[in-house]
Amino acid sequence: MARLKITQTRSKIGGQQNQRDSLRSLGLKRIGDVVVKEDRPEIRGMVAKVSHLVEVEEVD
């Protein structure tokens, strides 16, 4: 299964509560944090909510 490398590039300050919750659920706490997650619909949905705050790359 493919994996996604998700990097937080912008601050969550001033964001809506659901966006802050999505970042926390992804495991991102501060700018520059990187997590690798399985490419699943649930993860894609969370990334879509915060697409303006993160960068996403596909890794094998």
All heavy atoms as a GROMACS GRO file, in nm:
protein
  472
    1MET      N    1   0.084  -0.118   0.000
    1MET     CA    2   0.000   0.000   0.000
    1MET      C    3   0.088   0.124   0.000
    1MET      O    4   0.192   0.128   0.065
    1MET     CB    5  -0.089  -0.002   0.124
    1MET     CG    6  -0.182   0.117   0.134
    1MET     SD    7  -0.299   0.100   0.269
    1MET     CE    8  -0.447   0.072   0.175
    2ALA      N    9   0.044   0.226  -0.071
    2ALA     CA   10   0.121   0.350  -0.080
    2ALA      C   11   0.119   0.423   0.053
    2ALA      O   12   0.032   0.402   0.137
    2ALA     CB   13   0.062   0.438  -0.190
    3ARG      N   14   0.219   0.508   0.070
    3ARG     CA   15   0.228   0.586   0.194
    3ARG      C   16   0.239   0.734   0.157
    3ARG      O   17   0.286   0.769   0.048
    3ARG     CB   18   0.349   0.541   0.274
    3ARG     CG   19   0.336   0.395   0.319
    3ARG     CD   20   0.463   0.342   0.380
    3ARG     NE   21   0.495   0.397   0.508
    3ARG     CZ   22   0.447   0.354   0.625
    3ARG    NH1   23   0.365   0.252   0.626
    3ARG    NH2   24   0.483   0.410   0.738
    4LEU      N   25   0.196   0.819   0.248
    4LEU     CA   26   0.201   0.963   0.228
    4LEU      C   27   0.295   1.025   0.330
    4LEU      O   28   0.286   0.996   0.449
    4LEU     CB   29   0.062   1.025   0.246
    4LEU     CG   30  -0.046   0.980   0.150
    4LEU    CD1   31  -0.180   1.040   0.191
    4LEU    CD2   32  -0.013   1.018   0.008
    5LYS      N   33   0.383   1.112   0.282
    5LYS     CA   34   0.470   1.190   0.370
    5LYS      C   35   0.407   1.328   0.382
    5LYS      O   36   0.394   1.401   0.283
    5LYS     CB   37   0.610   1.200   0.310
    5LYS     CG   38   0.707   1.280   0.392
    5LYS     CD   39   0.842   1.282   0.324
    5LYS     CE   40   0.936   1.378   0.393
    5LYS     NZ   41   1.064   1.388   0.320
    6ILE      N   42   0.365   1.363   0.503
    6ILE     CA   43   0.292   1.487   0.527
    6ILE      C   44   0.378   1.579   0.612
    6ILE      O   45   0.422   1.541   0.720
    6ILE     CB   46   0.159   1.459   0.598
    6ILE    CG1   47   0.079   1.354   0.520
    6ILE    CG2   48   0.079   1.586   0.615
    6ILE    CD1   49  -0.034   1.292   0.598
    7THR      N   50   0.403   1.701   0.563
    7THR     CA   51   0.486   1.799   0.632
    7THR      C   52   0.403   1.922   0.661
    7THR      O   53   0.341   1.978   0.571
    7THR     CB   54   0.606   1.840   0.545
    7THR    OG1   55   0.676   1.724   0.503
    7THR    CG2   56   0.699   1.934   0.619
    8GLN      N   57   0.402   1.966   0.787
    8GLN     CA   58   0.330   2.089   0.821
    8GLN      C   59   0.418   2.207   0.783
    8GLN      O   60   0.532   2.219   0.826
    8GLN     CB   61   0.297   2.095   0.970
    8GLN     CG   62   0.215   2.216   1.006
    8GLN     CD   63   0.171   2.217   1.152
    8GLN    OE1   64   0.185   2.118   1.222
    8GLN    NE2   65   0.120   2.329   1.196
    9THR      N   66   0.363   2.298   0.701
    9THR     CA   67   0.441   2.411   0.651
    9THR      C   68   0.390   2.545   0.704
    9THR      O   69   0.462   2.644   0.695
    9THR     CB   70   0.437   2.417   0.497
    9THR    OG1   71   0.302   2.423   0.455
    9THR    CG2   72   0.504   2.294   0.438
   10ARG      N   73   0.268   2.548   0.755
   10ARG     CA   74   0.213   2.673   0.806
   10ARG      C   75   0.151   2.650   0.943
   10ARG      O   76   0.117   2.538   0.979
   10ARG     CB   77   0.108   2.728   0.710
   10ARG     CG   78   0.168   2.761   0.572
   10ARG     CD   79   0.073   2.835   0.484
   10ARG     NE   80   0.042   2.966   0.545
   10ARG     CZ   81  -0.060   3.040   0.506
   10ARG    NH1   82  -0.141   2.999   0.411
   10ARG    NH2   83  -0.082   3.157   0.563
   11SER      N   84   0.132   2.759   1.016
   11SER     CA   85   0.081   2.752   1.153
   11SER      C   86  -0.069   2.726   1.157
   11SER      O   87  -0.143   2.768   1.068
   11SER     CB   88   0.111   2.884   1.225
   11SER     OG   89   0.053   2.884   1.352
   12LYS      N   90  -0.111   2.659   1.265
   12LYS     CA   91  -0.253   2.634   1.286
   12LYS      C   92  -0.320   2.748   1.361
   12LYS      O   93  -0.441   2.750   1.376
   12LYS     CB   94  -0.272   2.504   1.361
   12LYS     CG   95  -0.213   2.503   1.500
   12LYS     CD   96  -0.227   2.369   1.565
   12LYS     CE   97  -0.154   2.369   1.698
   12LYS     NZ   98  -0.155   2.237   1.760
   13ILE      N   99  -0.242   2.846   1.407
   13ILE     CA  100  -0.297   2.959   1.482
   13ILE      C  101  -0.397   3.034   1.393
   13ILE      O  102  -0.368   3.066   1.278
   13ILE     CB  103  -0.186   3.054   1.529
   13ILE    CG1  104  -0.095   2.983   1.627
   13ILE    CG2  105  -0.243   3.181   1.589
   13ILE    CD1  106   0.027   3.062   1.669
   14GLY      N  107  -0.513   3.060   1.448
   14GLY     CA  108  -0.616   3.131   1.373
   14GLY      C  109  -0.702   3.040   1.288
   14GLY      O  110  -0.798   3.086   1.226
   15GLY      N  111  -0.669   2.911   1.286
   15GLY     CA  112  -0.748   2.817   1.206
   15GLY      C  113  -0.872   2.774   1.280
   15GLY      O  114  -0.887   2.794   1.401
   16GLN      N  115  -0.962   2.713   1.207
   16GLN     CA  116  -1.085   2.662   1.268
   16GLN      C  117  -1.054   2.541   1.354
   16GLN      O  118  -0.953   2.474   1.334
   16GLN     CB  119  -1.185   2.625   1.160
   16GLN     CG  120  -1.230   2.742   1.076
   16GLN     CD  121  -1.321   2.699   0.963
   16GLN    OE1  122  -1.346   2.581   0.943
   16GLN    NE2  123  -1.369   2.796   0.888
   17GLN      N  124  -1.142   2.513   1.449
   17GLN     CA  125  -1.120   2.402   1.542
   17GLN      C  126  -1.107   2.269   1.469
   17GLN      O  127  -1.022   2.187   1.504
   17GLN     CB  128  -1.234   2.395   1.644
   17GLN     CG  129  -1.213   2.289   1.751
   17GLN     CD  130  -1.093   2.318   1.839
   17GLN    OE1  131  -1.074   2.432   1.882
   17GLN    NE2  132  -1.013   2.218   1.867
   18ASN      N  133  -1.188   2.246   1.365
   18ASN     CA  134  -1.179   2.117   1.295
   18ASN      C  135  -1.046   2.103   1.221
   18ASN      O  136  -0.994   1.992   1.208
   18ASN     CB  137  -1.297   2.097   1.200
   18ASN     CG  138  -1.304   2.197   1.088
   18ASN    OD1  139  -1.236   2.299   1.091
   18ASN    ND2  140  -1.386   2.170   0.989
   19GLN      N  141  -0.987   2.213   1.177
   19GLN     CA  142  -0.856   2.207   1.112
   19GLN      C  143  -0.748   2.176   1.216
   19GLN      O  144  -0.658   2.095   1.190
   19GLN     CB  145  -0.825   2.338   1.042
   19GLN     CG  146  -0.917   2.365   0.924
   19GLN     CD  147  -0.899   2.503   0.867
   19GLN    OE1  148  -0.835   2.590   0.927
   19GLN    NE2  149  -0.955   2.525   0.749
   20ARG      N  150  -0.756   2.238   1.333
   20ARG     CA  151  -0.658   2.210   1.438
   20ARG      C  152  -0.670   2.064   1.484
   20ARG      O  153  -0.568   1.999   1.510
   20ARG     CB  154  -0.679   2.305   1.556
   20ARG     CG  155  -0.631   2.447   1.524
   20ARG     CD  156  -0.649   2.539   1.641
   20ARG     NE  157  -0.786   2.590   1.634
   20ARG     CZ  158  -0.850   2.646   1.734
   20ARG    NH1  159  -0.793   2.658   1.852
   20ARG    NH2  160  -0.972   2.690   1.719
   21ASP      N  161  -0.793   2.014   1.492
   21ASP     CA  162  -0.814   1.875   1.530
   21ASP      C  163  -0.757   1.779   1.425
   21ASP      O  164  -0.699   1.676   1.459
   21ASP     CB  165  -0.963   1.846   1.550
   21ASP     CG  166  -1.020   1.918   1.671
   21ASP    OD1  167  -0.941   1.962   1.758
   21ASP    OD2  168  -1.144   1.930   1.678
   22SER      N  169  -0.772   1.814   1.297
   22SER     CA  170  -0.718   1.729   1.191
   22SER      C  171  -0.566   1.723   1.197
   22SER      O  172  -0.507   1.616   1.181
   22SER     CB  173  -0.763   1.780   1.054
   22SER     OG  174  -0.901   1.762   1.037
   23LEU      N  175  -0.502   1.837   1.220
   23LEU     CA  176  -0.356   1.838   1.232
   23LEU      C  177  -0.312   1.751   1.348
   23LEU      O  178  -0.217   1.674   1.337
   23LEU     CB  179  -0.304   1.980   1.251
   23LEU     CG  180  -0.303   2.070   1.128
   23LEU    CD1  181  -0.264   2.211   1.166
   23LEU    CD2  182  -0.209   2.016   1.023
   24ARG      N  183  -0.380   1.761   1.462
   24ARG     CA  184  -0.344   1.683   1.580
   24ARG      C  185  -0.364   1.533   1.552
   24ARG      O  186  -0.282   1.451   1.590
   24ARG     CB  187  -0.427   1.728   1.699
   24ARG     CG  188  -0.400   1.652   1.826
   24ARG     CD  189  -0.256   1.662   1.868
   24ARG     NE  190  -0.229   1.794   1.919
   24ARG     CZ  191  -0.134   1.821   2.006
   24ARG    NH1  192  -0.057   1.727   2.052
   24ARG    NH2  193  -0.114   1.945   2.047
   25SER      N  194  -0.473   1.499   1.484
   25SER     CA  195  -0.500   1.359   1.453
   25SER      C  196  -0.398   1.300   1.357
   25SER      O  197  -0.367   1.181   1.362
   25SER     CB  198  -0.640   1.344   1.392
   25SER     OG  199  -0.738   1.382   1.483
   26LEU      N  200  -0.344   1.386   1.270
   26LEU     CA  201  -0.239   1.341   1.180
   26LEU      C  202  -0.105   1.327   1.252
   26LEU      O  203  -0.012   1.267   1.200
   26LEU     CB  204  -0.224   1.440   1.063
   26LEU     CG  205  -0.335   1.438   0.960
   26LEU    CD1  206  -0.323   1.559   0.868
   26LEU    CD2  207  -0.334   1.309   0.881
   27GLY      N  208  -0.093   1.383   1.371
   27GLY     CA  209   0.030   1.374   1.447
   27GLY      C  210   0.122   1.493   1.427
   27GLY      O  211   0.241   1.486   1.459
   28LEU      N  212   0.067   1.603   1.376
   28LEU     CA  213   0.146   1.724   1.352
   28LEU      C  214   0.123   1.824   1.463
   28LEU      O  215   0.009   1.858   1.494
   28LEU     CB  216   0.108   1.784   1.216
   28LEU     CG  217   0.130   1.693   1.097
   28LEU    CD1  218   0.064   1.751   0.973
   28LEU    CD2  219   0.276   1.669   1.073
   29LYS      N  220   0.231   1.872   1.524
   29LYS     CA  221   0.219   1.964   1.636
   29LYS      C  222   0.277   2.102   1.605
   29LYS      O  223   0.231   2.202   1.658
   29LYS     CB  224   0.291   1.908   1.759
   29LYS     CG  225   0.231   1.779   1.809
   29LYS     CD  226   0.308   1.728   1.928
   29LYS     CE  227   0.251   1.595   1.974
   29LYS     NZ  228   0.328   1.538   2.084
   30ARG      N  229   0.380   2.106   1.522
   30ARG     CA  230   0.443   2.235   1.495
   30ARG      C  231   0.495   2.239   1.351
   30ARG      O  232   0.505   2.136   1.285
   30ARG     CB  233   0.557   2.259   1.593
   30ARG     CG  234   0.666   2.156   1.589
   30ARG     CD  235   0.770   2.176   1.698
   30ARG     NE  236   0.714   2.169   1.830
   30ARG     CZ  237   0.705   2.058   1.903
   30ARG    NH1  238   0.748   1.944   1.854
   30ARG    NH2  239   0.652   2.060   2.023
   31ILE      N  240   0.528   2.359   1.306
   31ILE     CA  241   0.578   2.378   1.171
   31ILE      C  242   0.706   2.296   1.154
   31ILE      O  243   0.793   2.297   1.241
   31ILE     CB  244   0.603   2.527   1.142
   31ILE    CG1  245   0.471   2.603   1.146
   31ILE    CG2  246   0.671   2.545   1.006
   31ILE    CD1  247   0.487   2.753   1.136
   32GLY      N  248   0.716   2.225   1.045
   32GLY     CA  249   0.834   2.144   1.017
   32GLY      C  250   0.817   1.999   1.056
   32GLY      O  251   0.901   1.916   1.019
   33ASP      N  252   0.714   1.965   1.131
   33ASP     CA  253   0.689   1.826   1.168
   33ASP      C  254   0.656   1.744   1.044
   33ASP      O  255   0.586   1.790   0.953
   33ASP     CB  256   0.572   1.814   1.266
   33ASP     CG  257   0.615   1.836   1.410
   33ASP    OD1  258   0.735   1.859   1.433
   33ASP    OD2  259   0.528   1.828   1.498
   34VAL      N  260   0.706   1.621   1.040
   34VAL     CA  261   0.682   1.531   0.928
   34VAL      C  262   0.630   1.399   0.982
   34VAL      O  263   0.683   1.346   1.080
   34VAL     CB  264   0.814   1.505   0.849
   34VAL    CG1  265   0.791   1.407   0.736
   34VAL    CG2  266   0.871   1.635   0.798
   35VAL      N  267   0.526   1.346   0.919
   35VAL     CA  268   0.473   1.214   0.953
   35VAL      C  269   0.454   1.136   0.824
   35VAL      O  270   0.434   1.193   0.717
   35VAL     CB  271   0.339   1.221   1.031
   35VAL    CG1  272   0.359   1.284   1.166
   35VAL    CG2  273   0.234   1.294   0.952
   36VAL      N  274   0.462   1.004   0.836
   36VAL     CA  275   0.436   0.916   0.723
   36VAL      C  276   0.316   0.830   0.760
   36VAL      O  277   0.318   0.762   0.862
   36VAL     CB  278   0.559   0.829   0.689
   36VAL    CG1  279   0.527   0.734   0.575
   36VAL    CG2  280   0.678   0.916   0.655
   37LYS      N  281   0.212   0.836   0.678
   37LYS     CA  282   0.088   0.764   0.704
   37LYS      C  283   0.052   0.678   0.584
   37LYS      O  284   0.092   0.708   0.472
   37LYS     CB  285  -0.027   0.863   0.731
   37LYS     CG  286  -0.007   0.954   0.849
   37LYS     CD  287  -0.034   0.881   0.976
   37LYS     CE  288  -0.032   0.974   1.096
   37LYS     NZ  289  -0.056   0.906   1.220
   38GLU      N  290  -0.027   0.574   0.610
   38GLU     CA  291  -0.081   0.492   0.502
   38GLU      C  292  -0.177   0.577   0.418
   38GLU      O  293  -0.247   0.664   0.471
   38GLU     CB  294  -0.156   0.371   0.558
   38GLU     CG  295  -0.069   0.273   0.632
   38GLU     CD  296   0.029   0.200   0.543
   38GLU    OE1  297  -0.003   0.178   0.424
   38GLU    OE2  298   0.138   0.166   0.591
   39ASP      N  299  -0.180   0.553   0.288
   39ASP     CA  300  -0.269   0.626   0.197
   39ASP      C  301  -0.408   0.562   0.205
   39ASP      O  302  -0.438   0.468   0.133
   39ASP     CB  303  -0.214   0.622   0.055
   39ASP     CG  304  -0.292   0.712  -0.038
   39ASP    OD1  305  -0.384   0.781   0.010
   39ASP    OD2  306  -0.262   0.714  -0.158
   40ARG      N  307  -0.491   0.615   0.297
   40ARG     CA  308  -0.626   0.564   0.316
   40ARG      C  309  -0.724   0.680   0.302
   40ARG      O  310  -0.687   0.796   0.316
   40ARG     CB  311  -0.640   0.502   0.455
   40ARG     CG  312  -0.546   0.386   0.475
   40ARG     CD  313  -0.564   0.313   0.608
   40ARG     NE  314  -0.667   0.363   0.694
   40ARG     CZ  315  -0.654   0.380   0.825
   40ARG    NH1  316  -0.541   0.350   0.884
   40ARG    NH2  317  -0.754   0.426   0.898
   41PRO      N  318  -0.851   0.651   0.273
   41PRO     CA  319  -0.950   0.758   0.256
   41PRO      C  320  -0.963   0.849   0.378
   41PRO      O  321  -0.982   0.970   0.364
   41PRO     CB  322  -1.081   0.683   0.231
   41PRO     CG  323  -1.041   0.550   0.180
   41PRO     CD  324  -0.909   0.519   0.243
   42GLU      N  325  -0.948   0.793   0.499
   42GLU     CA  326  -0.959   0.874   0.620
   42GLU      C  327  -0.847   0.977   0.627
   42GLU      O  328  -0.869   1.093   0.664
   42GLU     CB  329  -0.955   0.786   0.745
   42GLU     CG  330  -1.068   0.686   0.754
   42GLU     CD  331  -1.039   0.555   0.681
   42GLU    OE1  332  -0.927   0.537   0.627
   42GLU    OE2  333  -1.130   0.472   0.676
   43ILE      N  334  -0.727   0.934   0.593
   43ILE     CA  335  -0.610   1.023   0.596
   43ILE      C  336  -0.624   1.128   0.487
   43ILE      O  337  -0.596   1.246   0.509
   43ILE     CB  338  -0.480   0.942   0.579
   43ILE    CG1  339  -0.465   0.838   0.691
   43ILE    CG2  340  -0.360   1.035   0.576
   43ILE    CD1  341  -0.459   0.894   0.831
   44ARG      N  342  -0.666   1.086   0.368
   44ARG     CA  343  -0.686   1.181   0.258
   44ARG      C  344  -0.788   1.288   0.294
   44ARG      O  345  -0.773   1.405   0.259
   44ARG     CB  346  -0.733   1.108   0.131
   44ARG     CG  347  -0.627   1.027   0.062
   44ARG     CD  348  -0.538   1.114  -0.020
   44ARG     NE  349  -0.440   1.032  -0.091
   44ARG     CZ  350  -0.361   1.080  -0.184
   44ARG    NH1  351  -0.367   1.206  -0.217
   44ARG    NH2  352  -0.275   1.002  -0.243
   45GLY      N  353  -0.893   1.251   0.367
   45GLY     CA  354  -0.993   1.347   0.410
   45GLY      C  355  -0.937   1.450   0.505
   45GLY      O  356  -0.965   1.570   0.494
   46MET      N  357  -0.856   1.404   0.602
   46MET     CA  358  -0.794   1.497   0.696
   46MET      C  359  -0.698   1.590   0.625
   46MET      O  360  -0.693   1.710   0.654
   46MET     CB  361  -0.724   1.422   0.808
   46MET     CG  362  -0.817   1.360   0.907
   46MET     SD  363  -0.733   1.293   1.051
   46MET     CE  364  -0.692   1.131   0.992
   47VAL      N  365  -0.622   1.537   0.530
   47VAL     CA  366  -0.527   1.618   0.454
   47VAL      C  367  -0.602   1.722   0.370
   47VAL      O  368  -0.559   1.837   0.359
   47VAL     CB  369  -0.437   1.529   0.366
   47VAL    CG1  370  -0.360   1.613   0.265
   47VAL    CG2  371  -0.342   1.449   0.453
   48ALA      N  372  -0.717   1.685   0.316
   48ALA     CA  373  -0.795   1.779   0.235
   48ALA      C  374  -0.842   1.897   0.319
   48ALA      O  375  -0.848   2.011   0.270
   48ALA     CB  376  -0.914   1.707   0.173
   49LYS      N  377  -0.875   1.873   0.446
   49LYS     CA  378  -0.920   1.980   0.536
   49LYS      C  379  -0.810   2.082   0.563
   49LYS      O  380  -0.838   2.199   0.587
   49LYS     CB  381  -0.967   1.922   0.670
   49LYS     CG  382  -1.104   1.866   0.668
   49LYS     CD  383  -1.206   1.978   0.658
   49LYS     CE  384  -1.345   1.923   0.676
   49LYS     NZ  385  -1.446   2.025   0.651
   50VAL      N  386  -0.685   2.037   0.563
   50VAL     CA  387  -0.574   2.126   0.598
   50VAL      C  388  -0.473   2.136   0.484
   50VAL      O  389  -0.355   2.160   0.507
   50VAL     CB  390  -0.504   2.077   0.728
   50VAL    CG1  391  -0.598   2.088   0.846
   50VAL    CG2  392  -0.453   1.936   0.713
   51SER      N  393  -0.521   2.124   0.361
   51SER     CA  394  -0.430   2.123   0.246
   51SER      C  395  -0.350   2.252   0.233
   51SER      O  396  -0.239   2.252   0.178
   51SER     CB  397  -0.508   2.098   0.118
   51SER     OG  398  -0.603   2.200   0.097
   52HIS      N  399  -0.402   2.363   0.285
   52HIS     CA  400  -0.332   2.491   0.278
   52HIS      C  401  -0.225   2.504   0.386
   52HIS      O  402  -0.146   2.598   0.384
   52HIS     CB  403  -0.433   2.606   0.290
   52HIS     CG  404  -0.512   2.604   0.416
   52HIS    ND1  405  -0.607   2.508   0.444
   52HIS    CD2  406  -0.509   2.685   0.523
   52HIS    CE1  407  -0.660   2.532   0.561
   52HIS    NE2  408  -0.602   2.638   0.612
   53LEU      N  409  -0.219   2.407   0.479
   53LEU     CA  410  -0.122   2.412   0.589
   53LEU      C  411  -0.012   2.307   0.576
   53LEU      O  412   0.085   2.310   0.651
   53LEU     CB  413  -0.192   2.392   0.724
   53LEU     CG  414  -0.304   2.489   0.759
   53LEU    CD1  415  -0.370   2.447   0.890
   53LEU    CD2  416  -0.252   2.630   0.768
   54VAL      N  417  -0.030   2.213   0.484
   54VAL     CA  418   0.064   2.100   0.473
   54VAL      C  419   0.108   2.078   0.330
   54VAL      O  420   0.046   2.127   0.236
   54VAL     CB  421   0.000   1.969   0.526
   54VAL    CG1  422  -0.035   1.981   0.672
   54VAL    CG2  423  -0.120   1.929   0.446
   55GLU      N  424   0.219   2.005   0.316
   55GLU     CA  425   0.266   1.956   0.186
   55GLU      C  426   0.260   1.804   0.192
   55GLU      O  427   0.293   1.744   0.295
   55GLU     CB  428   0.410   1.999   0.157
   55GLU     CG  429   0.424   2.145   0.124
   55GLU     CD  430   0.568   2.181   0.089
   55GLU    OE1  431   0.656   2.092   0.095
   55GLU    OE2  432   0.591   2.297   0.060
   56VAL      N  433   0.217   1.742   0.082
   56VAL     CA  434   0.202   1.596   0.080
   56VAL      C  435   0.281   1.539  -0.036
   56VAL      O  436   0.277   1.591  -0.147
   56VAL     CB  437   0.052   1.559   0.063
   56VAL    CG1  438   0.035   1.409   0.061
   56VAL    CG2  439  -0.032   1.622   0.172
   57GLU      N  440   0.356   1.433  -0.005
   57GLU     CA  441   0.432   1.359  -0.107
   57GLU      C  442   0.399   1.212  -0.094
   57GLU      O  443   0.378   1.163   0.016
   57GLU     CB  444   0.583   1.375  -0.086
   57GLU     CG  445   0.634   1.515  -0.087
   57GLU     CD  446   0.782   1.519  -0.050
   57GLU    OE1  447   0.855   1.424  -0.083
   57GLU    OE2  448   0.822   1.616   0.016
   58GLU      N  449   0.397   1.142  -0.207
   58GLU     CA  450   0.379   0.996  -0.202
   58GLU      C  451   0.516   0.931  -0.194
   58GLU      O  452   0.608   0.969  -0.265
   58GLU     CB  453   0.304   0.948  -0.326
   58GLU     CG  454   0.158   0.986  -0.325
   58GLU     CD  455   0.078   0.918  -0.436
   58GLU    OE1  456   0.127   0.816  -0.489
   58GLU    OE2  457  -0.029   0.968  -0.466
   59VAL      N  458   0.530   0.836  -0.103
   59VAL     CA  459   0.655   0.760  -0.088
   59VAL      C  460   0.623   0.612  -0.094
   59VAL      O  461   0.512   0.570  -0.068
   59VAL     CB  462   0.726   0.793   0.045
   59VAL    CG1  463   0.800   0.923   0.037
   59VAL    CG2  464   0.631   0.795   0.161
   60ASP      N  465   0.724   0.535  -0.131
   60ASP     CA  466   0.706   0.390  -0.141
   60ASP      C  467   0.757   0.319  -0.019
   60ASP      O  468   0.841   0.362   0.051
   60ASP     CB  469   0.779   0.336  -0.263
   60ASP     CG  470   0.714   0.390  -0.392
   60ASP    OD1  471   0.593   0.413  -0.391
   60ASP    OD2  472   0.787   0.406  -0.491
   0.00000   0.00000   0.00000
